[in-house]
Amino acid sequence: MAKRYDNEFKLMIVDLLKSGLRTKQLSEEYELHSSVINRWRREYDSRGGDFSKTETRSIENQELIALKKELRDVKMERDILKKAVSIFSKSDR
């Protein structure tokens, strides 16, 4: 099970990283994998220091995501039906 770290801890790690400490030092001292520290730094830079998981999405963006999911589901159903038709048409011969 993955460990969960609060936002204050993540901010502290990123601040230490920006103050000049190396990723390897922080990973050894706080028992974190270096990829986790690097991901936190990227998230900090891209989100302006906000580590909250909730992203504010516009209504259009939410609708686009829902439509993409629906399209993916419909394509999967279509492919299953194609396979079923080919299986039943072979058994008729």
Backbone torsions as a table, in degrees:
resi	resn	phi	psi	omega
1	MET	NA	135.2	-176.7
2	ALA	-75.1	142.6	176.0
3	LYS	-77.4	148.4	176.8
4	ARG	-113.9	132.9	179.8
5	TYR	-115.5	141.3	179.9
6	ASP	-77.7	165.6	-175.4
7	ASN	-63.0	-34.8	-179.7
8	GLU	-63.9	-41.0	178.7
9	PHE	-64.4	-44.1	178.7
10	LYS	-61.3	-42.8	178.5
11	LEU	-62.9	-39.8	179.3
12	MET	-62.4	-44.4	-179.9
13	ILE	-62.9	-45.2	-179.9
14	VAL	-65.0	-39.8	177.6
15	ASP	-62.9	-41.5	177.0
16	LEU	-63.6	-38.6	178.7
17	LEU	-64.6	-42.8	180.0
18	LYS	-72.1	-21.4	179.0
19	SER	-78.8	-7.3	174.7
20	GLY	122.9	-9.3	177.4
21	LEU	-70.6	149.3	-179.0
22	ARG	-87.1	155.4	-179.8
23	THR	-59.3	-40.5	-179.1
24	LYS	-62.8	-41.7	178.3
25	GLN	-61.1	-47.4	-179.6
26	LEU	-65.1	-38.8	-178.6
27	SER	-65.7	-38.3	178.0
28	GLU	-72.3	-42.4	-176.0
29	GLU	-68.7	-41.1	-175.9
30	TYR	-103.6	6.2	178.9
31	GLU	54.9	50.2	176.9
32	LEU	-117.3	149.9	175.3
33	HIS	-76.9	144.8	-176.7
34	SER	-62.1	-31.4	179.2
35	SER	-66.8	-31.8	177.3
36	VAL	-66.1	-44.5	180.0
37	ILE	-63.1	-43.8	178.9
38	ASN	-64.3	-38.6	177.4
39	ARG	-64.4	-41.5	178.7
40	TRP	-62.1	-39.4	179.2
41	ARG	-64.9	-43.2	178.1
42	ARG	-62.8	-43.6	178.3
43	GLU	-62.6	-40.6	179.0
44	TYR	-61.1	-45.1	-178.8
45	ASP	-68.5	-40.9	-176.0
46	SER	-77.4	-29.5	-177.4
47	ARG	-103.2	4.8	178.5
48	GLY	68.5	35.1	176.4
49	GLY	88.7	9.6	-179.3
50	ASP	-105.5	120.1	-178.8
51	PHE	-102.2	8.8	-177.6
52	SER	-67.3	144.3	-177.0
53	LYS	-78.7	-22.6	-177.8
54	THR	-78.8	122.5	177.9
55	GLU	-105.9	137.2	176.7
56	THR	-85.7	117.5	-179.3
57	ARG	-112.6	144.1	177.6
58	SER	-71.4	162.4	179.9
59	ILE	-61.7	-38.9	179.3
60	GLU	-64.6	-40.0	180.0
61	ASN	-67.4	-40.3	177.5
62	GLN	-63.3	-41.4	179.1
63	GLU	-65.9	-39.7	177.9
64	LEU	-61.9	-43.0	179.1
65	ILE	-63.4	-43.2	179.3
66	ALA	-63.7	-40.9	-180.0
67	LEU	-67.3	-38.2	177.1
68	LYS	-63.6	-40.4	178.5
69	LYS	-64.8	-44.3	179.2
70	GLU	-62.8	-41.2	178.3
71	LEU	-62.5	-43.1	178.8
72	ARG	-60.8	-43.5	179.8
73	ASP	-65.0	-42.9	-179.2
74	VAL	-65.1	-40.3	178.1
75	LYS	-63.0	-40.3	179.2
76	MET	-64.3	-43.8	177.7
77	GLU	-61.5	-42.5	179.3
78	ARG	-60.7	-44.1	-179.5
79	ASP	-64.6	-38.3	178.2
80	ILE	-64.8	-43.2	178.7
81	LEU	-64.4	-38.4	177.2
82	LYS	-60.7	-43.5	179.6
83	LYS	-65.4	-40.8	179.7
84	ALA	-63.6	-42.5	179.0
85	VAL	-62.5	-41.8	-179.6
86	SER	-67.7	-35.4	178.9
87	ILE	-68.0	-46.2	-179.1
88	PHE	-70.0	-32.4	179.7
89	SER	-71.7	-29.3	177.1
90	LYS	-71.9	-37.7	-177.3
91	SER	-73.4	-20.1	178.9
92	ASP	-73.3	-22.5	-174.4
93	ARG	-80.0	NA	NA
